[in-house]
Amino acid sequence: MKNVLIILETIISILLIGSVLIQAKGTGLGSSFGGSGEFYQSRRGVEKIIFYATIGLSATFALVSVVLIVLP
């Protein structure tokens, strides 16, 4: 059972990394220091799906991690 959860956690982590990298397509370090001149833009279509998938993947990753800690 523990081996299955470790494999599942690995797959979820790879998907989570991919979804975060896909979202960060137009941002750089300049925006983190306030140097961005961009305006707020709402998410639509595929961007919204990827955003919600990232939230779901991160929650699932956290849950699987907690379960792996609790299992003997």
N, C-alpha and C positions, 0 to 999 in steps of 0.2 A: 504494500500500500504506500509506504513511504517513497519507494522508487518511482511510482507513478506520479506522486505529487511533485517530486523533484523534476521530473521530465515536464510536467504541466507548467511548473513555475518557470522553467527555462524557456518554453515556448511562449508563455505570456510575456516574459521579459523582452524577448526578441520583438514580439509584436508591439509592445509598448514603446520600445526604442524607435522602431520604425514609424509609429504614429506621431511621436514627438518630433522626429526629424522632418516628416512631411509637413507638419504644421509650421515649423520654423523657417519656411522657405523665403520669406521676404525680410526677415529681421536680422540685424547684426548687433555687434557690441555697442554701436553708437546709440541705439535706441534705449539701451539699459541705463545710460548715463544722461538721458534727456536730450540727446542730440537729434532726435528724429523729428522731422517736420511733417510726418504723416498724420492724417486725421483718423478718427475712430470709424471703423467699418464693421458692419454687422456680418455675421457668418451666414452663408446661404448655401444650400445644396450639399455638395460633397464635403465642403469645409465643416459644416454643422455635423454631419455624420461622423467625420473623423474626430471632431472635438468630443462628441459624446462617447465615441468608442474609446478614446483615450481615458476619459473619466472611468468608464466601465472596466477597462483593462487595469488601471491603477488600483481600483477598489478590489478587483479579483486577485491581483498580485498581492496586495496587503493581506487579504483573507487567507490565501494559500500559505503565505509566509507565517502567519500566526498559527495556522493549523500544523505546519511543520515544526514549529517550536514546541507546541503542546504535545505532539505525539512522542511517545518514548522511543 
